[in-house]
Amino acid sequence: MRKCHLNTCPVGIATQDPELRKKFKGKPEHVVNYLFMVAEELRQIMASLGVRSISEMIGRVDLLDTETAIDHWKAKGLDLSSILAPARKVFPNTEVYQCMEQDHGLEKALDNELIRLAAPALENGDKVFIEHEVININRVVGTMLSNEVAKRYGAEMLPEDTINIKLHGSAGQSLGAWLAKGITITVEGDANDYVGKGLSGGKVILYPPANSTFKAEENIIAGNVNLYGATGGEAYFRGIAAERFAVRNSGARAVVEGIGDHGCEYMTGGRVVVLGRTGRNFGAGMSGGVAYVWDPDGAFPSQCNMETFELEKVSTAADIAELKELIGNHHRYTDSPVAAKILEHWEDSLSGFVKVMPTDYKRVLAERAAAASAA
């Protein structure tokens, strides 16, 4: 029964429907107990094979049994001898499991410098402004800093914009991953994949260099899979983001000036505003949250995967206010001419927006509103 992408999960796991979610009886302790049981069964299997540790099993292809499937019609024509040959027999000097500690080079990470410069904020909660260069080998910028914020301040984090970081250049992968509330990272340049991955309340802003001669709204400013699994915070992209923008977003608010294929895939919460074209398969498996897409020429519907949602005009006062606020933020943070033009001609521009909202999510919100009114 594959319903994970339809918001109708019968056991209440992959759904936003409160009635269905009541059916899920799981607790964290159940996961712990399950893993203990897996470990116990693994111990029994290892004992039957005569090995004492997982390391001893690695590379022991002689312990594999393939006879039960050897006559299956799918196996005809397959020669697995190279795969099943002991690695040490083929390459006598080969190590078959970890023989040295991995070095992730964390001592070279840019965040070490950011943590040092952000000391007044970390120690006393004072506002700080940091300006620094960034290059594409600087990955997960802001993540170690977020860890320091979380260790000191817990779930409350810091007030918005307490640590304000301005970077110049081309950021490496995972800029602002799991960025904590209270940290704002602005990049004058561009970024690679996974911007704002797991965004956790922080703010990420990207715009091209002031001396750039190209139109930002016609060029890529960030790579693939931005805002993957974000739970909160804000992100503003003056330019186009590549594929799978806001995949599995569950709480972040974002504005971007165009995206590639599979935008808002499996999104369960948050808000996304697209001030430009989208790629194919938009909203596949989307079960929560809302997207507003600027579509003055009517091309957007043909790009959608409408299994879980319907398209409608932006008509309610609350939606109009929310959309205008997000576009206003985008203009304020990035000086976007696209946002400026839309705001300047707001009444005319509004008719060009399409609202994307999952049908089940809309129904749940309506039921909650009705229940609140009746209470």
Summary of the structure (lengths in Angstrom):
residues: 375
radius of gyration: 25.1
end to end distance: 36.8
largest distance: 76.2
contacts: 1186
relative contact order: 0.08
helix: 35%
strand: 21%
